[in-house]
Amino acid sequence: MSQPVLRREASSSHQVVPTDDGAKLAVTVHRPNGYASGATVLLSHGWAAGRAGWRPVTRRLLDLGHTVVAYDQRGHGESSLGSEPIAIPRLGNDLASILAQADADGVILVGHSGGGFAALSYAIGHAADARRRLRGLALLATAAHDQDTKPAEVRMMGSGLFSSALSLPALGRRMLRQTMGTWVNPAALETHRRLFAATPGPVRAACFSSTRGMDQRPGLRTITCPTVVLAGDSDTVIAPKLGQAVADAIPQSRYELLPGAGHMLPLERPGRIAAVIDDLVHSG
């Protein structure tokens, strides 16, 4: 008979990290009580998501004894917008601000989708700081280029009609169903809908337009920490081959394709993500 999983009690604290352009980033730090590995895991979510989207991953990481730092990207959740427009370098700078306030070394940085764009921007644009602070990097359903969102889709993301449709649970879930893989947990899909609907339309539009012309490939070879790139083979949002290209270019990197998974890996495959992060901690 298998042994039951021991769920460790955890404590959480909330912080606000100011940026140099006046944004205030909402951060939650989760600490396991008792045994701790000494590793800190920083989670960076994608567009129209938030800290709540990491809960399944966070629970598993706490059970493994890791400290978890999760934040809302600017304009999402409880984080405000600053004076600068949303842009990939700006989001990389936001990550640098969070790491500076945490003052932690040996960090595993995890980025999903747009959070992966931000993680790459930080690792490339703040290379010296990243070499000092990062123990490993996990990139989930993300890319370094070829994210030129069509103008019509950007307009849709910002439209009031789209926001109204998302606010209707059944219709909103139906609209977002294609972002997930072949088998969908209804509760996970509803979490995805709520986060998407809660993100202001102008923020969604700004995020999706911010990647036009993005090409971080030239800097990928400067990333020196061990890296794992995960992609779902049923991802219709970011083509899995783009994740493969990222893994091919980062020197200490490996690529893993998850059968049946779509784009929302933190909600679809939290167990696998937690295991990959734990491997990065103990192999680094």
N, C-alpha and C positions, 0 to 999 in steps of 0.2 A: 504494500500500500504506500502511495506517495505521501511524503510529509507535507502538512499544510504550510503555506507561505506565511512567514512571520511578518506582519505589517508593523513597521516601526512608527512610533508616534513622531510627529514632526512639529516644528514651530515655524511660524512665518512672520516676517516683518515687512513693512511697506516703506518705500523711500521715494523721494523725488530727486531726479538728477537734472540739474540745469545745463543747458548747452550754451555755446558762445553766441548764438543768435536769438536767445531768449525763450526757446522751447523748454518745457518742463516735462521730462520723461518719467512716467510712472513705472516703478520697479518693485517687484516682490522677491524677497530672498527667503527660500525654504531651507530649513536646516534639520537634518535628522537628529533625533535625540539618541544618546548612547553612541554606538560605534559610528565612526565616520572615516571615510577613506582619505580625507584630506584634499580631495579633488573638488573643484568648483566647475559646474556646467552652466554656461550662459546660453540661453535659448532666444533666438531671433526669429519672429514669426513672419509670415508672408502678408501680401496685400489683403485687406479686408478681413483680417483675423485679429488675434489678440492673445494675451496671456492665457486666457481660458482654454484656448485651443491646444495648449501643451499639457493640460491636466493629466491625461492618461500616461504620458511620458514621465511627467514629474513624479507621479505616485511610484512608478517603477524605479526611478532613479533614487528616490528617498529610501525605498526598501533595500537598495544596494549600498546605501550609506553615503550617497553623494549630496553635496550642497547644490541647490539649483537656484539660479538667478533668471527670472523671466521679466520681460518688460514689454510695454505697449509701444510700437513704433509711433513716431510723431503723427498726430492727427487721429490716431486710433485709440479706442478705449478711453483711459483717463489721461493720456498724454496730449499735450497741447501742440499747436503749430508754432514755429518760430518765425522770424522775419524772412528767412531764406526759403525759396520754393523747395518742394520735395524733389530730390535728385539723388542719384545713386551715391556720388561722393559725399553728399550731405548725410546720408544714412550711415555711411561708413564712419564719418566723423562722430555721429551720435553713439555708435558702438564704442569708439575710443573714449568718449566721455564717461560711459557707464563703466568700462573697465578701469578707468583712472579713479573713479570714486570707490569702486570695489577694492582697488589696490591689491588685486590677487594675481598670483603667478600660478603656472601649471593649470591654466584654464582649458577646458574643452569647449570650443565655440561651435554651436550648432545653428545652422541657418536653413530654413525651409522656404523654397520658392523665392519671393522677393527678399526674405530674410537672408537667403543665400547670396543674393546680389550684394546686400549690405555687408555680409561677412567677408566676401571676396574683396570688396572695396576697402574694408578695414585692413585685411591681411596684406593687400598690395600697397595701399596708400599710406599706411602707418607701419611699414615693414619692420623697422627697428623695434617698435613697441610690440608688434606681434611676435617677433622672434623671442622677446623677453618673456611675454605673458602666456603664449599659447603652448599647450602641451599636445593638442590635437585639434582637428577640424573635421566636422561632419556636415556634409552638404546634402540636402534632401530635396529631390524633385526640383532642381535648379539648373542654371546655365550661366555662361559667361558672355554669350552673344545671341544674336538672332531673336530678339524680343521686341520687334517693331510692331507694337499693337496698332491695329488698323484704326483710323480716325473714327469710324462709325462705332467701333466697340468702346473707345474712350468716351464718346458722347453718351452711349448707352449707360456706361458705368456711372455717369454723373447725372442722369436724368431722374426726375421725380417719379415718372411712371415706373421705371425699373425699381426704384426704392419702394414704391407702394406695393408692387408685385412681390418683392422679397419679404415684405412685412406680413404677408398671408402665408401661414405655415405650410399648408399643402402645396400651394402654387410655388412658393419659394423653394421648397425641397425638390420639386419636380424640375425647376429651372437649374438647380445646382447639381442634380444627380449625375450628370455626365463628367463632373470633375472627380468622381470617385470610381473605384474599380469594379470588378465583376460581382463582388459581394459587398453589400453595404449594410453596416449596422445603423438602423434607423435613428438611434440616439446620437450617433456620430454625425449623421447627415443633418440632424436638427441643430446640433451645436454649430456646425459649419454655417447653416442658414442664419442663425441668430447673430453670429459674429459679422457675417457679410452685411446683413440688414442694419446692424448697429453702426457700421462705418459710414460717415457722412458721404453723400454722393460726390461732392467736390474732391474729397480726399481719395476716394476710389479712382476717380478720373485722373487726378494728378499722379497717383502711383503708377497706373497703367501707361500713362504717357511718358513717364520719366525714363523708361527703358529704351525709347526710340534712339537708335544709334549706339546703344551700349555695346562696347566690345572690350572686355577685360582680359581677353586671351593673352596679350603681350606680357602681362604681369604675372601670369599663373606660375611660371617657372621660378619666380622669386619666393614662392611660398615654401617654407622649409619644414614645417611640422608634419607629422603623419596625418594623412587625410583619408577619409572614407566618403565616397559618393554613392548615394542610394537613389534609385529611380524605380518607379512602378512601370511594369511593361504595358499597362493599360492607361497610362497618363496621356490625356488628350489636350492638356494645357501647355506643358513644356515637353517637347519630344525627348524620350529617353536618350537618344543618340547625342543630345547636347550635354547631358550629364557625363556620358562616356568621353566626350571631347575634353571636358574639364579634368576628369581623372587621368586621361592620357597625358595632359600637359603638366600636371603637378608632380614633382619628382617622387615624393614618398606617398603615393596615392594608390588606392584600389577602388574598383567599381563593382557594385552589386545590383543586379536587376531583380526586383521582387515580383514574382508571378502573381497575376490577378490584382495587383495594387494599382490605384490611380494616382491622382495628384496630391491628395490630402493625406500624406503619409503619417503625420503626427496623430491623426485620428484613426487611420486605417491599420497601421503597423506599429503601434507604440512599443510593443514588446521587442520587436526586432531593433528598433531605434535605440532603446535602452541598452540592449545587449551590445550593440556596436559601440556606443559611448563607453560602456564599461570596459570593453576590450581596448579602446584607445587609452583609457586611464591606466590599465595594468600592463599594456605593452609599450607605453611611452617611456 
